[in-house]
Amino acid sequence: MKITIENLTFKCIIGILPFERKKKQKVTINISFNYNYEENKFIDYSKVVKWVEKTVKKEKFLLIEDAIIYISEKLNKKYPIKRLKITIAKPDIIDNCIVNVSNK
């Protein structure tokens, strides 16, 4: 089975610039992964979504790369997943583009 979480959007503190450490900015997170589905053994994607949002807001990462590494490590420990891909975008950081960082 494959789970894809698209356009998880919320505001948080993330970044190294002084204004990014003070004012929350919008981020959009996309996550996809595969897992072996067995009867009565499934991954509750709503719990994954809640955990990711709560974690990113709480940790206030300096770099998007740090957030991706942290989320990847924790999800890989918590769930039997394969081929995890995470992309985090800061759509409002630069006026004329969207900046995306991913682990794949």
C-alpha positions in Angstrom: 0.0 0.0 0.0 1.0 3.6 -0.5 0.0 6.5 1.6 0.3 10.1 0.3 -0.3 13.1 2.4 -0.5 16.2 0.3 -0.5 19.9 1.1 -0.5 19.7 4.9 -0.3 23.5 5.4 0.1 25.4 8.7 2.2 28.3 10.1 5.3 27.7 12.3 8.7 29.0 13.2 11.3 27.6 10.7 14.4 29.2 9.3 17.6 30.8 10.2 17.0 34.4 9.3 16.1 36.7 12.3 12.6 37.5 11.0 12.0 33.8 10.5 12.8 33.1 14.2 10.2 35.7 15.3 7.2 35.5 12.9 5.5 32.2 11.9 5.4 31.5 8.2 3.4 29.2 6.1 4.8 25.8 5.3 3.4 23.0 3.1 4.4 19.4 3.7 4.0 16.5 1.4 4.7 12.9 2.6 4.5 9.6 0.9 5.5 6.1 1.9 4.8 2.5 1.2 4.0 -0.2 3.8 2.8 -3.8 3.8 -0.8 -3.8 4.7 -2.1 -6.8 6.7 -5.6 -7.3 8.0 -5.9 -5.3 11.3 -2.5 -3.8 10.8 -2.6 -0.5 9.2 -1.1 3.0 9.6 -3.5 5.6 10.7 -2.6 8.5 8.4 -4.6 11.0 10.6 -2.2 10.3 13.4 0.8 10.8 11.1 -0.7 14.2 10.0 -1.3 15.3 13.6 2.1 14.2 14.8 4.0 15.9 11.9 2.2 19.2 12.4 2.6 19.2 16.2 6.3 18.3 15.9 7.2 20.9 13.4 5.5 23.6 15.4 7.1 22.5 18.7 10.7 22.0 17.4 11.0 25.3 15.6 13.7 24.0 13.2 16.4 26.2 11.9 16.6 24.5 8.5 14.0 22.6 6.5 16.7 19.9 6.0 16.8 19.4 9.8 13.0 19.1 9.9 13.0 16.5 7.1 15.8 14.4 8.8 14.0 14.5 12.2 10.6 13.6 10.8 12.2 10.8 8.6 14.0 9.2 11.6 11.0 9.3 13.9 8.5 7.9 11.3 10.9 5.2 10.3 11.2 4.1 14.0 7.5 4.4 14.7 6.1 2.6 11.6 7.2 -0.2 9.3 7.4 2.0 6.2 9.4 2.0 3.0 10.4 4.6 0.4 9.6 7.6 2.6 9.6 10.9 0.7 9.1 14.2 2.5 9.0 17.6 0.8 8.6 20.8 2.8 7.8 24.1 1.0 8.0 27.6 2.1 5.6 29.2 -0.4 5.8 32.8 0.9 9.6 33.2 1.7 10.5 34.6 -1.7 8.1 36.8 -3.7 8.3 35.2 -7.1 8.8 31.5 -6.3 8.1 28.6 -4.0 11.1 27.0 -2.3 10.9 23.2 -1.9 13.3 20.9 -0.1 12.9 17.1 -0.2 14.8 14.0 0.9 14.5 12.3 -2.5 
